[in-house]
Amino acid sequence: MTLAPNQLYKTEPKCLIVLFDLRGPGAEQRMRRELAAWRGFARAEMLTDGRAALVMRPGAASGGAR
């Protein structure tokens, strides 16, 4: 397992991607909560059966990343 470096963002990222295995109990609900929390600055994309990617744009709220 590789862990993130101490200083996670040296510059503002263009996007963050979180992979979800929706086959696990509660995983789809967790993904939907995260999607709602990003208030329009994220989207969910289905990859394969039971797997999805949540793509988030952290700077979009402040107008940084587009």
N, CA, C and O of each residue as an XYZ file, in Angstrom:
264
protein
N       0.846     -1.170      0.000
C       0.000      0.000      0.000
C       0.891      1.232      0.000
O       1.858      1.311      0.758
N       0.559      2.193     -0.856
C       1.291      3.449     -0.924
C       0.462      4.536     -0.269
O      -0.722      4.691     -0.566
N       1.084      5.279      0.613
C       0.395      6.373      1.287
C       0.759      7.694      0.635
O       1.820      7.824      0.024
N      -0.121      8.665      0.765
C       0.119      9.995      0.209
C       1.293     10.646      0.937
O       1.525     10.380      2.116
N       2.028     11.497      0.229
C       3.135     12.206      0.880
C       2.619     13.148      1.960
O       1.428     13.455      2.016
N       3.537     13.604      2.825
C       3.143     14.500      3.919
C       2.432     15.737      3.407
O       1.406     16.138      3.955
N       2.966     16.338      2.367
C       2.333     17.524      1.801
C       1.525     17.050      0.593
O       2.071     16.887     -0.498
N       0.241     16.833      0.789
C      -0.586     16.189     -0.224
C      -0.661     16.992     -1.516
O      -0.520     16.417     -2.596
N      -0.876     18.295     -1.442
C      -1.000     19.107     -2.650
C       0.086     20.174     -2.675
O       0.051     21.117     -1.884
N       1.026     20.033     -3.560
C       2.024     21.093     -3.720
C       1.435     22.221     -4.555
O       1.775     23.387     -4.357
N       0.559     21.878     -5.480
C      -0.220     22.851     -6.237
C      -1.654     22.339     -6.240
O      -1.919     21.187     -5.897
N      -2.551     23.194     -6.625
C      -3.955     22.788     -6.636
C      -4.172     21.716     -7.705
O      -3.796     21.914     -8.860
N      -4.772     20.590     -7.336
C      -4.995     19.528     -8.323
C      -6.114     19.901     -9.293
O      -7.015     20.664     -8.947
N      -6.050     19.360    -10.500
C      -7.127     19.595    -11.457
C      -8.361     18.809    -11.048
O      -9.486     19.283    -11.200
N      -8.145     17.600    -10.525
C      -9.269     16.813    -10.035
C      -8.769     15.739     -9.082
O      -7.591     15.381     -9.081
N      -9.673     15.243     -8.287
C      -9.424     14.105     -7.410
C     -10.348     12.992     -7.865
O     -11.501     13.241     -8.218
N      -9.850     11.773     -7.860
C     -10.666     10.641     -8.271
C     -10.659      9.605     -7.153
O      -9.600      9.175     -6.694
N     -11.851      9.213     -6.723
C     -12.005      8.183     -5.701
C     -12.762      7.029     -6.336
O     -13.829      7.221     -6.920
N     -12.206      5.831     -6.220
C     -12.847      4.652     -6.788
C     -13.700      3.970     -5.733
O     -13.286      3.823     -4.583
N     -14.893      3.555     -6.134
C     -15.817      2.880     -5.234
C     -16.169      1.508     -5.784
O     -16.489      1.363     -6.964
N     -16.108      0.514     -4.928
C     -16.626     -0.818     -5.247
C     -18.014     -0.856     -4.640
O     -18.167     -1.044     -3.433
N     -19.016     -0.679     -5.469
C     -20.386     -0.526     -5.000
C     -21.025     -1.832     -4.555
O     -22.170     -1.841     -4.104
N     -20.296     -2.930     -4.679
C     -20.853     -4.223     -4.276
C     -20.838     -4.404     -2.761
O     -21.546     -5.264     -2.236
N     -20.043     -3.609     -2.054
C     -19.971     -3.726     -0.600
C     -21.169     -3.074      0.071
O     -21.771     -2.159     -0.490
N     -21.520     -3.532      1.263
C     -22.668     -2.956      1.972
C     -22.447     -1.478      2.295
O     -21.438     -1.111      2.897
N     -23.391     -0.643      1.893
C     -23.337      0.784      2.202
C     -22.453      1.609      1.281
O     -22.388      2.829      1.432
N     -21.775      0.981      0.336
C     -20.838      1.715     -0.518
C     -21.550      2.711     -1.431
O     -21.084      3.836     -1.609
N     -22.665      2.303     -2.000
C     -23.381      3.214     -2.900
C     -23.917      4.423     -2.130
O     -23.867      5.546     -2.631
N     -24.424      4.203     -0.929
C     -24.916      5.310     -0.109
C     -23.773      6.264      0.245
O     -23.956      7.481      0.240
N     -22.614      5.720      0.549
C     -21.449      6.545      0.883
C     -21.043      7.401     -0.318
O     -20.748      8.587     -0.175
N     -21.032      6.785     -1.505
C     -20.680      7.536     -2.700
C     -21.697      8.651     -2.952
O     -21.313      9.765     -3.309
N     -22.974      8.366     -2.773
C     -24.009      9.382     -2.986
C     -23.882     10.527     -1.978
O     -24.105     11.687     -2.327
N     -23.526     10.207     -0.731
C     -23.307     11.264      0.274
C     -22.130     12.152     -0.119
O     -22.204     13.374      0.002
N     -21.042     11.534     -0.590
C     -19.880     12.314     -1.024
C     -20.241     13.193     -2.214
O     -19.848     14.358     -2.272
N     -20.986     12.636     -3.161
C     -21.402     13.390     -4.334
C     -22.242     14.599     -3.923
O     -22.039     15.697     -4.441
N     -23.166     14.410     -3.016
C     -24.006     15.511     -2.529
C     -23.170     16.546     -1.769
O     -23.429     17.745     -1.876
N     -22.187     16.101     -1.015
C     -21.360     17.016     -0.227
C     -20.531     17.948     -1.119
O     -20.214     19.068     -0.716
N     -20.186     17.504     -2.300
C     -19.403     18.332     -3.217
C     -20.275     19.331     -3.973
O     -19.751     20.143     -4.736
N     -21.579     19.292     -3.780
C     -22.537     20.291     -4.265
C     -22.317     20.725     -5.714
O     -22.143     21.913     -5.987
N     -22.325     19.789     -6.620
C     -22.214     20.125     -8.031
C     -20.798     20.220     -8.565
O     -20.612     20.444     -9.761
N     -19.788     20.056     -7.708
C     -18.401     20.128     -8.149
C     -17.790     18.736     -8.277
O     -16.570     18.571     -8.256
N     -18.669     17.731     -8.410
C     -18.228     16.346     -8.572
C     -19.227     15.621     -9.455
O     -20.373     16.043     -9.611
N     -18.762     14.521    -10.029
C     -19.667     13.676    -10.807
C     -19.263     12.228    -10.592
O     -18.098     11.922    -10.340
N     -20.240     11.348    -10.696
C     -19.992      9.915    -10.573
C     -20.014      9.309    -11.966
O     -20.878      9.631    -12.781
N     -19.058      8.431    -12.231
C     -18.992      7.742    -13.517
C     -18.896      6.247    -13.265
O     -18.037      5.783    -12.516
N     -19.787      5.504    -13.899
C     -19.732      4.046    -13.782
C     -18.579      3.521    -14.625
O     -18.409      3.930    -15.774
N     -17.791      2.619    -14.059
C     -16.647      2.043    -14.770
C     -16.985      0.668    -15.317
O     -16.880      0.427    -16.519
N     -17.389     -0.225    -14.438
C     -17.808     -1.575    -14.799
C     -18.949     -1.937    -13.866
O     -19.358     -1.121    -13.040
N     -19.459     -3.134    -13.987
C     -20.529     -3.568    -13.091
C     -20.079     -3.463    -11.638
O     -19.118     -4.111    -11.225
N     -20.778     -2.648    -10.879
C     -20.507     -2.546     -9.451
C     -19.312     -1.700     -9.069
O     -18.900     -1.710     -7.909
N     -18.743     -0.965    -10.018
C     -17.602     -0.106     -9.696
C     -17.818      1.267    -10.317
O     -18.286      1.382    -11.450
N     -17.474      2.302     -9.567
C     -17.679      3.668    -10.043
C     -16.511      4.547     -9.614
O     -15.771      4.219     -8.687
N     -16.365      5.656    -10.300
C     -15.358      6.660     -9.945
C     -16.081      7.945     -9.599
O     -16.992      8.361    -10.315
N     -15.685      8.568     -8.521
C     -16.199      9.874     -8.141
C     -15.117     10.874     -8.513
O     -14.021     10.836     -7.952
N     -15.407     11.767     -9.451
C     -14.435     12.743     -9.949
C     -14.803     14.096     -9.351
O     -15.891     14.617     -9.597
N     -13.882     14.663     -8.558
C     -14.135     15.914     -7.852
C     -13.189     16.996     -8.349
O     -12.029     16.718     -8.651
N     -13.672     18.211     -8.433
C     -12.868     19.353     -8.866
C     -12.761     20.344     -7.700
O     -13.613     21.220     -7.556
N     -11.723     20.212     -6.871
C     -11.600     21.019     -5.657
C     -11.564     22.529     -5.886
O     -12.144     23.267     -5.090
N     -10.919     23.011     -6.923
C     -10.812     24.452     -7.142
C     -12.018     25.060     -7.806
O     -12.100     26.283     -7.922
N     -12.956     24.251     -8.246
C     -14.108     24.770     -8.982
C     -14.979     25.686     -8.113
O     -15.571     26.638     -8.623
N     -15.059     25.411     -6.831
C     -15.881     26.237     -5.955
C     -15.339     27.655     -5.859
O     -16.111     28.607     -5.746
N     -14.020     27.807     -5.901
C     -13.421     29.128     -5.806
C     -13.083     29.704     -7.167
O     -12.571     30.820     -7.264
N     -13.371     28.937     -8.237
C     -13.080     29.404     -9.581
C     -11.674     29.084    -10.031
O     -11.253     29.565    -11.083
N     -10.921     28.285     -9.273
C      -9.526     27.977     -9.594
C      -9.365     27.002    -10.718
O      -8.739     27.339    -11.724
N      -9.896     25.808    -10.603
C      -9.720     24.763    -11.625
C     -10.970     24.673    -12.465
O     -12.079     24.625    -11.933
N     -10.805     24.651    -13.760
C     -11.958     24.540    -14.672
C     -11.658     23.568    -15.759
O     -12.498     23.334    -16.627
